[in-house]
Amino acid sequence: MATLPNPLPDPAAAGLDLPPGSLVDATLDGPWHEPLLWYADGAADQGDWAGLRAAGRRVGLLPVLVTGGQRDQWPEAWDLSPDSASYPGDHDPEEVLAGYWTDYADDELGDAAPADGANGEPGDGASGKPETGSGTGSGSAGAWPGLAPVPAREAAEDPDTAAAGIVAVVAGDADLWLGGTRMALVPARRSADIPAAIGWTGAVNHENDVARLCAVLRSWEDRYDARVVVLGFDTMIVSVGRPPATMEEARALAAEHYAFCPDNIDQSPPYDLDAYAQKAVLDQDAWSFWWD
């Protein structure tokens, strides 16, 4: 996926002075023909991101934090499958999201208790399904609402500066990540392509071809100045340089988040898109995703 030769087999020859670390070529089908990523042996430092990004970008490498998570699963145990990943640019993000919406929202959101119950009392989400709220209609998911608009606000800072800020917060809070975080470098030309570049399978129960998710991440790069900043076995954190500033914008984007990662709403009380939009999308400078 990188347009430059992969420098990971000999980082010193590429002029990279890296701390002690490991090269990962382990996949579900045996060793890959070249390293898929490098990651450090030691815990991530809050100031590592900017230096690694500056050094790596000129040779076709981008940084990402990796986490072992609660099960202490580091990248060599992630069931990577680069053979299963196509090219993100071959997929239309709206078509991808619309397909997920049809597959998941009609089954899940469509069965939710309506925002106003049949007896005139507010729905309480007792069905265990997401309440549709005003963002998606009452009691029915309805047709795919389309891509959310670009936020009206201007970005407060450069998106890579915003990403570095989120990395510093995550790296600086060891208690947040059981298993800790470590810096990694991946041969990719844009942040959105990092999962596909390594054949990440964290969302395999939702999508077998991670490049389709990366097509959506590319769209979020363009509209929200998003960057992939953390990957775990089945988790992802995205920094957001230009988040939605109004509930209307947040509701529209919450529908995309539901299509992208239904577990964020289906398995997180109060199972309600409006509540999710207000809590996890509106004015939020990071988005977190987890797939069961």
ZADO-1210 file (C-alpha; in nm, 4 decimals, padded with zeros to 6 digits):
<atoms>
<atom x="00.0000" y="00.0000" z="00.0000" code="MET" pos="1"/>
<atom x="00.2984" y="00.2301" z="00.0454" code="ALA" pos="2"/>
<atom x="00.4235" y="00.3964" z="-00.2711" code="THR" pos="3"/>
<atom x="00.7828" y="00.3863" z="-00.1426" code="LEU" pos="4"/>
<atom x="00.9833" y="00.0701" z="-00.0709" code="PRO" pos="5"/>
<atom x="00.9158" y="-00.0655" z="00.2764" code="ASN" pos="6"/>
<atom x="01.2071" y="00.0545" z="00.4920" code="PRO" pos="7"/>
<atom x="01.1198" y="-00.1630" z="00.7918" code="LEU" pos="8"/>
<atom x="01.3584" y="-00.4523" z="00.7137" code="PRO" pos="9"/>
<atom x="01.6529" y="-00.2120" z="00.7543" code="ASP" pos="10"/>
<atom x="01.5408" y="00.1107" z="00.9241" code="PRO" pos="11"/>
<atom x="01.8994" y="00.2252" z="00.9778" code="ALA" pos="12"/>
<atom x="01.9585" y="00.2241" z="00.6011" code="ALA" pos="13"/>
<atom x="01.6581" y="00.4544" z="00.5665" code="ALA" pos="14"/>
<atom x="01.8130" y="00.6930" z="00.8182" code="GLY" pos="15"/>
<atom x="01.5806" y="00.5975" z="01.1025" code="LEU" pos="16"/>
<atom x="01.7181" y="00.5875" z="01.4546" code="ASP" pos="17"/>
<atom x="01.4577" y="00.3779" z="01.6340" code="LEU" pos="18"/>
<atom x="01.4530" y="00.2619" z="01.9952" code="PRO" pos="19"/>
<atom x="01.4595" y="-00.1142" z="02.0662" code="PRO" pos="20"/>
<atom x="01.1536" y="-00.2776" z="01.9154" code="GLY" pos="21"/>
<atom x="01.0087" y="-00.5665" z="01.7181" code="SER" pos="22"/>
<atom x="00.9218" y="-00.6206" z="01.3540" code="LEU" pos="23"/>
<atom x="00.5922" y="-00.8014" z="01.3008" code="VAL" pos="24"/>
<atom x="00.5324" y="-01.0298" z="01.0025" code="ASP" pos="25"/>
<atom x="00.3011" y="-01.2811" z="01.1756" code="ALA" pos="26"/>
<atom x="-00.0326" y="-01.3343" z="01.0016" code="THR" pos="27"/>
<atom x="-00.3166" y="-01.5843" z="01.0157" code="LEU" pos="28"/>
<atom x="-00.1569" y="-01.7631" z="00.7199" code="ASP" pos="29"/>
<atom x="00.2007" y="-01.7635" z="00.8438" code="GLY" pos="30"/>
<atom x="00.4863" y="-01.5123" z="00.8075" code="PRO" pos="31"/>
<atom x="00.4268" y="-01.2278" z="00.5599" code="TRP" pos="32"/>
<atom x="00.6917" y="-01.1662" z="00.2939" code="HIS" pos="33"/>
<atom x="00.8004" y="-00.8416" z="00.4633" code="GLU" pos="34"/>
<atom x="00.7408" y="-00.6725" z="00.7994" code="PRO" pos="35"/>
<atom x="00.3940" y="-00.5251" z="00.8379" code="LEU" pos="36"/>
<atom x="00.4891" y="-00.2905" z="01.1190" code="LEU" pos="37"/>
<atom x="00.7530" y="-00.2082" z="01.3788" code="TRP" pos="38"/>
<atom x="00.6612" y="-00.1393" z="01.7398" code="TYR" pos="39"/>
<atom x="00.8690" y="-00.0369" z="02.0374" code="ALA" pos="40"/>
<atom x="00.9612" y="-00.2682" z="02.3234" code="ASP" pos="41"/>
<atom x="00.8966" y="00.0025" z="02.5822" code="GLY" pos="42"/>
<atom x="00.5943" y="00.2056" z="02.6830" code="ALA" pos="43"/>
<atom x="00.5010" y="00.5025" z="02.4661" code="ALA" pos="44"/>
<atom x="00.6234" y="00.8413" z="02.5774" code="ASP" pos="45"/>
<atom x="00.4055" y="01.1476" z="02.5380" code="GLN" pos="46"/>
<atom x="00.6637" y="01.3159" z="02.3158" code="GLY" pos="47"/>
<atom x="00.7473" y="01.0249" z="02.0827" code="ASP" pos="48"/>
<atom x="00.4759" y="01.0851" z="01.8222" code="TRP" pos="49"/>
<atom x="00.5989" y="01.4037" z="01.6569" code="ALA" pos="50"/>
<atom x="00.9564" y="01.2796" z="01.6180" code="GLY" pos="51"/>
<atom x="00.8571" y="00.9432" z="01.4748" code="LEU" pos="52"/>
<atom x="00.6105" y="01.1039" z="01.2388" code="ARG" pos="53"/>
<atom x="00.8654" y="01.3503" z="01.1045" code="ALA" pos="54"/>
<atom x="01.1301" y="01.0816" z="01.0582" code="ALA" pos="55"/>
<atom x="00.9019" y="00.8135" z="00.9227" code="GLY" pos="56"/>
<atom x="00.6868" y="01.0132" z="00.6857" code="ARG" pos="57"/>
<atom x="00.9703" y="01.0942" z="00.4458" code="ARG" pos="58"/>
<atom x="01.0326" y="00.7219" z="00.3879" code="VAL" pos="59"/>
<atom x="00.6682" y="00.6128" z="00.3753" code="GLY" pos="60"/>
<atom x="00.6023" y="00.5241" z="00.7398" code="LEU" pos="61"/>
<atom x="00.3314" y="00.6636" z="00.9654" code="LEU" pos="62"/>
<atom x="00.3051" y="00.6341" z="01.3442" code="PRO" pos="63"/>
<atom x="00.0229" y="00.4793" z="01.5439" code="VAL" pos="64"/>
<atom x="-00.0052" y="00.3805" z="01.9083" code="LEU" pos="65"/>
<atom x="-00.0666" y="00.0101" z="01.9651" code="VAL" pos="66"/>
<atom x="-00.2122" y="-00.1345" z="02.2834" code="THR" pos="67"/>
<atom x="-00.2085" y="-00.4831" z="02.4299" code="GLY" pos="68"/>
<atom x="-00.5407" y="-00.4185" z="02.5978" code="GLY" pos="69"/>
<atom x="-00.6843" y="-00.6175" z="02.8847" code="GLN" pos="70"/>
<atom x="-00.5669" y="-00.9482" z="02.7362" code="ARG" pos="71"/>
<atom x="-00.2092" y="-00.8282" z="02.6752" code="ASP" pos="72"/>
<atom x="-00.2423" y="-00.8985" z="02.3014" code="GLN" pos="73"/>
<atom x="00.0274" y="-00.7203" z="02.1032" code="TRP" pos="74"/>
<atom x="00.0406" y="-00.6996" z="01.7216" code="PRO" pos="75"/>
<atom x="00.2008" y="-01.0397" z="01.6645" code="GLU" pos="76"/>
<atom x="-00.1150" y="-01.1897" z="01.8245" code="ALA" pos="77"/>
<atom x="-00.3654" y="-00.9766" z="01.6340" code="TRP" pos="78"/>
<atom x="-00.4580" y="-01.2333" z="01.3649" code="ASP" pos="79"/>
<atom x="-00.3399" y="-00.9959" z="01.0932" code="LEU" pos="80"/>
<atom x="-00.4533" y="-01.0868" z="00.7413" code="SER" pos="81"/>
<atom x="-00.3073" y="-00.8551" z="00.4745" code="PRO" pos="82"/>
<atom x="-00.4251" y="-01.0947" z="00.2028" code="ASP" pos="83"/>
<atom x="-00.7839" y="-01.0147" z="00.3057" code="SER" pos="84"/>
<atom x="-00.7467" y="-00.6397" z="00.2602" code="ALA" pos="85"/>
<atom x="-00.8158" y="-00.4732" z="-00.0720" code="SER" pos="86"/>
<atom x="-00.7271" y="-00.1102" z="-00.1545" code="TYR" pos="87"/>
<atom x="-00.9251" y="00.1617" z="00.0296" code="PRO" pos="88"/>
<atom x="-00.9376" y="00.3828" z="-00.2779" code="GLY" pos="89"/>
<atom x="-01.1389" y="00.1187" z="-00.4629" code="ASP" pos="90"/>
<atom x="-01.4393" y="00.1702" z="-00.2334" code="HIS" pos="91"/>
<atom x="-01.6898" y="00.4537" z="-00.2149" code="ASP" pos="92"/>
<atom x="-01.7379" y="00.5497" z="00.1515" code="PRO" pos="93"/>
<atom x="-02.1044" y="00.6400" z="00.1144" code="GLU" pos="94"/>
<atom x="-02.1824" y="00.3115" z="-00.0593" code="GLU" pos="95"/>
<atom x="-01.9984" y="00.1269" z="00.2181" code="VAL" pos="96"/>
<atom x="-02.1888" y="00.3060" z="00.4948" code="LEU" pos="97"/>
<atom x="-02.5230" y="00.2757" z="00.3180" code="ALA" pos="98"/>
<atom x="-02.4696" y="-00.0984" z="00.2880" code="GLY" pos="99"/>
<atom x="-02.3883" y="-00.1315" z="00.6565" code="TYR" pos="100"/>
<atom x="-02.6924" y="00.0806" z="00.7431" code="TRP" pos="101"/>
<atom x="-02.9180" y="-00.1497" z="00.5453" code="THR" pos="102"/>
<atom x="-02.7609" y="-00.4606" z="00.6978" code="ASP" pos="103"/>
<atom x="-02.7575" y="-00.3446" z="01.0596" code="TYR" pos="104"/>
<atom x="-02.9816" y="-00.0458" z="01.1250" code="ALA" pos="105"/>
<atom x="-03.3024" y="-00.2039" z="00.9958" code="ASP" pos="106"/>
<atom x="-03.2489" y="-00.5051" z="01.2211" code="ASP" pos="107"/>
<atom x="-03.1326" y="-00.3145" z="01.5275" code="GLU" pos="108"/>
<atom x="-03.2644" y="00.0413" z="01.5228" code="LEU" pos="109"/>
<atom x="-03.5814" y="-00.0610" z="01.3476" code="GLY" pos="110"/>
<atom x="-03.6780" y="-00.2852" z="01.6385" code="ASP" pos="111"/>
<atom x="-03.6140" y="-00.0192" z="01.9015" code="ALA" pos="112"/>
<atom x="-03.8845" y="00.1144" z="02.1248" code="ALA" pos="113"/>
<atom x="-04.0121" y="00.4364" z="01.9663" code="PRO" pos="114"/>
<atom x="-03.9103" y="00.7678" z="02.1149" code="ALA" pos="115"/>
<atom x="-04.2782" y="00.8172" z="02.2104" code="ASP" pos="116"/>
<atom x="-04.4441" y="00.4981" z="02.3258" code="GLY" pos="117"/>
<atom x="-04.7772" y="00.3793" z="02.1912" code="ALA" pos="118"/>
<atom x="-04.9423" y="00.4773" z="02.5166" code="ASN" pos="119"/>
<atom x="-04.8091" y="00.8280" z="02.4998" code="GLY" pos="120"/>
<atom x="-04.5287" y="00.7626" z="02.7496" code="GLU" pos="121"/>
<atom x="-04.1666" y="00.8160" z="02.6493" code="PRO" pos="122"/>
<atom x="-03.9834" y="00.5008" z="02.5424" code="GLY" pos="123"/>
<atom x="-03.7314" y="00.3755" z="02.7983" code="ASP" pos="124"/>
<atom x="-03.5128" y="00.1535" z="02.5824" code="GLY" pos="125"/>
<atom x="-03.6346" y="-00.1555" z="02.7656" code="ALA" pos="126"/>
<atom x="-03.6139" y="-00.3550" z="02.4446" code="SER" pos="127"/>
<atom x="-03.2338" y="-00.3499" z="02.4723" code="GLY" pos="128"/>
<atom x="-03.2133" y="-00.1937" z="02.1269" code="LYS" pos="129"/>
<atom x="-03.1108" y="00.1612" z="02.0460" code="PRO" pos="130"/>
<atom x="-03.3752" y="00.4287" z="02.0702" code="GLU" pos="131"/>
<atom x="-03.3956" y="00.6038" z="01.7364" code="THR" pos="132"/>
<atom x="-03.4620" y="00.9496" z="01.8799" code="GLY" pos="133"/>
<atom x="-03.5117" y="01.2499" z="01.6576" code="SER" pos="134"/>
<atom x="-03.1975" y="01.1774" z="01.4589" code="GLY" pos="135"/>
<atom x="-03.3252" y="00.8663" z="01.2797" code="THR" pos="136"/>
<atom x="-03.7026" y="00.8731" z="01.3056" code="GLY" pos="137"/>
<atom x="-03.9381" y="00.7153" z="01.5566" code="SER" pos="138"/>
<atom x="-03.9365" y="00.3379" z="01.5876" code="GLY" pos="139"/>
<atom x="-03.7857" y="00.2783" z="01.2433" code="SER" pos="140"/>
<atom x="-03.4347" y="00.3235" z="01.1147" code="ALA" pos="141"/>
<atom x="-03.5592" y="00.4435" z="00.7786" code="GLY" pos="142"/>
<atom x="-03.3511" y="00.4923" z="00.4665" code="ALA" pos="143"/>
<atom x="-02.9812" y="00.5663" z="00.4842" code="TRP" pos="144"/>
<atom x="-02.9658" y="00.9403" z="00.5655" code="PRO" pos="145"/>
<atom x="-02.6555" y="01.0101" z="00.3574" code="GLY" pos="146"/>
<atom x="-02.3136" y="01.1404" z="00.4527" code="LEU" pos="147"/>
<atom x="-02.3008" y="01.4063" z="00.7213" code="ALA" pos="148"/>
<atom x="-02.1973" y="01.7537" z="00.6025" code="PRO" pos="149"/>
<atom x="-01.8559" y="01.9031" z="00.6657" code="VAL" pos="150"/>
<atom x="-01.8752" y="02.0923" z="00.9974" code="PRO" pos="151"/>
<atom x="-01.9269" y="02.4654" z="00.9597" code="ALA" pos="152"/>
<atom x="-01.6520" y="02.5400" z="01.2106" code="ARG" pos="153"/>
<atom x="-01.2921" y="02.5904" z="01.1043" code="GLU" pos="154"/>
<atom x="-01.0236" y="02.3610" z="01.2415" code="ALA" pos="155"/>
<atom x="-00.8552" y="02.5062" z="01.5486" code="ALA" pos="156"/>
<atom x="-00.5157" y="02.3549" z="01.4622" code="GLU" pos="157"/>
<atom x="-00.3329" y="02.1378" z="01.2133" code="ASP" pos="158"/>
<atom x="-00.4807" y="01.7836" z="01.2161" code="PRO" pos="159"/>
<atom x="-00.1448" y="01.6237" z="01.2917" code="ASP" pos="160"/>
<atom x="-00.0970" y="01.8614" z="01.5849" code="THR" pos="161"/>
<atom x="-00.4419" y="01.7608" z="01.7076" code="ALA" pos="162"/>
<atom x="-00.3449" y="01.3924" z="01.6684" code="ALA" pos="163"/>
<atom x="-00.0266" y="01.4474" z="01.8688" code="ALA" pos="164"/>
<atom x="-00.2355" y="01.5973" z="02.1481" code="GLY" pos="165"/>
<atom x="-00.4607" y="01.2909" z="02.1689" code="ILE" pos="166"/>
<atom x="-00.1576" y="01.0617" z="02.1610" code="VAL" pos="167"/>
<atom x="-00.0044" y="01.2537" z="02.4512" code="ALA" pos="168"/>
<atom x="-00.3221" y="01.2104" z="02.6560" code="VAL" pos="169"/>
<atom x="-00.3447" y="00.8361" z="02.5863" code="VAL" pos="170"/>
<atom x="00.0264" y="00.7690" z="02.6343" code="ALA" pos="171"/>
<atom x="00.0262" y="00.9703" z="02.9550" code="GLY" pos="172"/>
<atom x="-00.2519" y="00.7694" z="03.1222" code="ASP" pos="173"/>
<atom x="-00.1249" y="00.4170" z="03.1823" code="ALA" pos="174"/>
<atom x="-00.4369" y="00.3295" z="03.3840" code="ASP" pos="175"/>
<atom x="-00.6560" y="00.4003" z="03.0810" code="LEU" pos="176"/>
<atom x="-00.4990" y="00.1173" z="02.8818" code="TRP" pos="177"/>
<atom x="-00.4531" y="-00.2082" z="03.0686" code="LEU" pos="178"/>
<atom x="-00.1456" y="-00.3483" z="02.9002" code="GLY" pos="179"/>
<atom x="-00.0175" y="-00.0007" z="02.8151" code="GLY" pos="180"/>
<atom x="00.0601" y="00.1575" z="02.4788" code="THR" pos="181"/>
<atom x="00.3655" y="00.1475" z="02.2551" code="ARG" pos="182"/>
<atom x="00.4682" y="00.3470" z="01.9515" code="MET" pos="183"/>
<atom x="00.4503" y="00.1752" z="01.6125" code="ALA" pos="184"/>
<atom x="00.5380" y="00.2598" z="01.2532" code="LEU" pos="185"/>
<atom x="00.3405" y="00.1296" z="00.9548" code="VAL" pos="186"/>
<atom x="00.4206" y="00.1527" z="00.5818" code="PRO" pos="187"/>
<atom x="00.1266" y="00.3650" z="00.4682" code="ALA" pos="188"/>
<atom x="00.0874" y="00.6958" z="00.2846" code="ARG" pos="189"/>
<atom x="-00.2112" y="00.8260" z="00.4791" code="ARG" pos="190"/>
<atom x="-00.3385" y="00.7661" z="00.8286" code="SER" pos="191"/>
<atom x="-00.6712" y="00.6205" z="00.7175" code="ALA" pos="192"/>
<atom x="-00.4915" y="00.3372" z="00.5356" code="ASP" pos="193"/>
<atom x="-00.2982" y="00.2116" z="00.8402" code="ILE" pos="194"/>
<atom x="-00.5446" y="-00.0677" z="00.9304" code="PRO" pos="195"/>
<atom x="-00.5497" y="-00.1996" z="00.5726" code="ALA" pos="196"/>
<atom x="-00.1718" y="-00.1729" z="00.5396" code="ALA" pos="197"/>
<atom x="-00.1253" y="-00.4246" z="00.8215" code="ILE" pos="198"/>
<atom x="-00.4306" y="-00.6374" z="00.7441" code="GLY" pos="199"/>
<atom x="-00.5946" y="-00.5507" z="01.0764" code="TRP" pos="200"/>
<atom x="-00.8882" y="-00.7792" z="01.1546" code="THR" pos="201"/>
<atom x="-01.0279" y="-00.6178" z="01.4695" code="GLY" pos="202"/>
<atom x="-01.3655" y="-00.5577" z="01.3039" code="ALA" pos="203"/>
<atom x="-01.3857" y="-00.8991" z="01.1347" code="VAL" pos="204"/>
<atom x="-01.7248" y="-00.9799" z="01.2914" code="ASN" pos="205"/>
<atom x="-01.8561" y="-00.6676" z="01.1190" code="HIS" pos="206"/>
<atom x="-01.6428" y="-00.6487" z="00.8030" code="GLU" pos="207"/>
<atom x="-01.4017" y="-00.9008" z="00.6495" code="ASN" pos="208"/>
<atom x="-01.2243" y="-00.6458" z="00.4274" code="ASP" pos="209"/>
<atom x="-01.0823" y="-00.3716" z="00.6479" code="VAL" pos="210"/>
<atom x="-01.0117" y="-00.1574" z="00.3403" code="ALA" pos="211"/>
<atom x="-01.3846" y="-00.0805" z="00.3255" code="ARG" pos="212"/>
<atom x="-01.3630" y="00.0684" z="00.6753" code="LEU" pos="213"/>
<atom x="-01.0510" y="00.2557" z="00.5658" code="CYS" pos="214"/>
<atom x="-01.2488" y="00.4123" z="00.2806" code="ALA" pos="215"/>
<atom x="-01.4772" y="00.5600" z="00.5476" code="VAL" pos="216"/>
<atom x="-01.1743" y="00.6705" z="00.7502" code="LEU" pos="217"/>
<atom x="-01.0454" y="00.8491" z="00.4392" code="ARG" pos="218"/>
<atom x="-01.3739" y="01.0351" z="00.4140" code="SER" pos="219"/>
<atom x="-01.3463" y="01.1316" z="00.7813" code="TRP" pos="220"/>
<atom x="-00.9938" y="01.2547" z="00.7156" code="GLU" pos="221"/>
<atom x="-01.1321" y="01.4832" z="00.4475" code="ASP" pos="222"/>
<atom x="-01.4372" y="01.6091" z="00.6390" code="ARG" pos="223"/>
<atom x="-01.3238" y="01.6028" z="01.0027" code="TYR" pos="224"/>
<atom x="-00.9415" y="01.6142" z="00.9873" code="ASP" pos="225"/>
<atom x="-00.9420" y="01.2683" z="01.1445" code="ALA" pos="226"/>
<atom x="-00.6327" y="01.0561" z="01.2096" code="ARG" pos="227"/>
<atom x="-00.6040" y="00.6933" z="01.3255" code="VAL" pos="228"/>
<atom x="-00.4010" y="00.7254" z="01.6453" code="VAL" pos="229"/>
<atom x="-00.4569" y="00.4017" z="01.8451" code="VAL" pos="230"/>
<atom x="-00.5121" y="00.0401" z="01.7431" code="LEU" pos="231"/>
<atom x="-00.5683" y="-00.2626" z="01.9639" code="GLY" pos="232"/>
<atom x="-00.6784" y="-00.6164" z="01.8922" code="PHE" pos="233"/>
<atom x="-01.0366" y="-00.4992" z="01.8302" code="ASP" pos="234"/>
<atom x="-01.0267" y="-00.1295" z="01.9248" code="THR" pos="235"/>
<atom x="-00.9509" y="00.1944" z="01.7448" code="MET" pos="236"/>
<atom x="-00.9214" y="00.5596" z="01.8467" code="ILE" pos="237"/>
<atom x="-00.9401" y="00.8381" z="01.5908" code="VAL" pos="238"/>
<atom x="-00.8335" y="01.1951" z="01.6633" code="SER" pos="239"/>
<atom x="-01.0647" y="01.4652" z="01.5293" code="VAL" pos="240"/>
<atom x="-00.9322" y="01.8048" z="01.4287" code="GLY" pos="241"/>
<atom x="-01.2708" y="01.9482" z="01.3259" code="ARG" pos="242"/>
<atom x="-01.5537" y="01.7834" z="01.5220" code="PRO" pos="243"/>
<atom x="-01.9241" y="01.8594" z="01.4786" code="PRO" pos="244"/>
<atom x="-02.0210" y="02.1755" z="01.6685" code="ALA" pos="245"/>
<atom x="-02.4023" y="02.1459" z="01.6588" code="THR" pos="246"/>
<atom x="-02.6418" y="01.8670" z="01.7508" code="MET" pos="247"/>
<atom x="-02.7687" y="01.8598" z="01.3936" code="GLU" pos="248"/>
<atom x="-02.4172" y="01.7890" z="01.2678" code="GLU" pos="249"/>
<atom x="-02.3542" y="01.5413" z="01.5494" code="ALA" pos="250"/>
<atom x="-02.6749" y="01.3460" z="01.4849" code="ARG" pos="251"/>
<atom x="-02.5908" y="01.3144" z="01.1167" code="ALA" pos="252"/>
<atom x="-02.2449" y="01.1822" z="01.1969" code="LEU" pos="253"/>
<atom x="-02.3782" y="00.9480" z="01.4680" code="ALA" pos="254"/>
<atom x="-02.5610" y="00.7587" z="01.1933" code="ALA" pos="255"/>
<atom x="-02.2270" y="00.7061" z="01.0175" code="GLU" pos="256"/>
<atom x="-02.0700" y="00.5876" z="01.3433" code="HIS" pos="257"/>
<atom x="-02.3525" y="00.3388" z="01.3896" code="TYR" pos="258"/>
<atom x="-02.3026" y="00.1996" z="01.0404" code="ALA" pos="259"/>
<atom x="-01.9239" y="00.1912" z="01.0894" code="PHE" pos="260"/>
<atom x="-01.9348" y="00.0280" z="01.4353" code="CYS" pos="261"/>
<atom x="-02.2806" y="-00.0829" z="01.5556" code="PRO" pos="262"/>
<atom x="-02.1358" y="-00.2193" z="01.8799" code="ASP" pos="263"/>
<atom x="-02.0654" y="00.1373" z="01.9950" code="ASN" pos="264"/>
<atom x="-02.4406" y="00.1861" z="02.0359" code="ILE" pos="265"/>
<atom x="-02.5885" y="-00.1654" z="02.0479" code="ASP" pos="266"/>
<atom x="-02.3730" y="-00.2653" z="02.3447" code="GLN" pos="267"/>
<atom x="-02.3439" y="00.0679" z="02.5244" code="SER" pos="268"/>
<atom x="-02.6347" y="00.2044" z="02.7315" code="PRO" pos="269"/>
<atom x="-02.8573" y="00.3935" z="02.6755" code="PRO" pos="270"/>
<atom x="-02.8603" y="00.2371" z="02.3268" code="TYR" pos="271"/>
<atom x="-02.9708" y="00.5684" z="02.1806" code="ASP" pos="272"/>
<atom x="-02.8280" y="00.7532" z="01.8808" code="LEU" pos="273"/>
<atom x="-02.9192" y="01.0996" z="02.0098" code="ASP" pos="274"/>
<atom x="-02.7514" y="01.0287" z="02.3441" code="ALA" pos="275"/>
<atom x="-02.4490" y="00.8915" z="02.1610" code="TYR" pos="276"/>
<atom x="-02.4353" y="01.1967" z="01.9351" code="ALA" pos="277"/>
<atom x="-02.4345" y="01.4304" z="02.2351" code="GLN" pos="278"/>
<atom x="-02.1922" y="01.2307" z="02.4471" code="LYS" pos="279"/>
<atom x="-01.9461" y="01.0838" z="02.1961" code="ALA" pos="280"/>
<atom x="-01.9628" y="01.3046" z="01.8862" code="VAL" pos="281"/>
<atom x="-02.0556" y="01.6656" z="01.9663" code="LEU" pos="282"/>
<atom x="-01.7388" y="01.8734" z="02.0172" code="ASP" pos="283"/>
<atom x="-01.5364" y="01.5563" z="02.0806" code="GLN" pos="284"/>
<atom x="-01.1727" y="01.5631" z="01.9681" code="ASP" pos="285"/>
<atom x="-01.1430" y="01.1813" z="01.9688" code="ALA" pos="286"/>
<atom x="-01.3719" y="00.8960" z="01.8656" code="TRP" pos="287"/>
<atom x="-01.3359" y="00.5490" z="02.0131" code="SER" pos="288"/>
<atom x="-01.4578" y="00.2284" z="01.8448" code="PHE" pos="289"/>
<atom x="-01.4821" y="-00.1295" z="01.9654" code="TRP" pos="290"/>
<atom x="-01.6062" y="-00.4359" z="01.7782" code="TRP" pos="291"/>
<atom x="-01.7292" y="-00.7441" z="01.9595" code="ASP" pos="292"/>
</atoms>
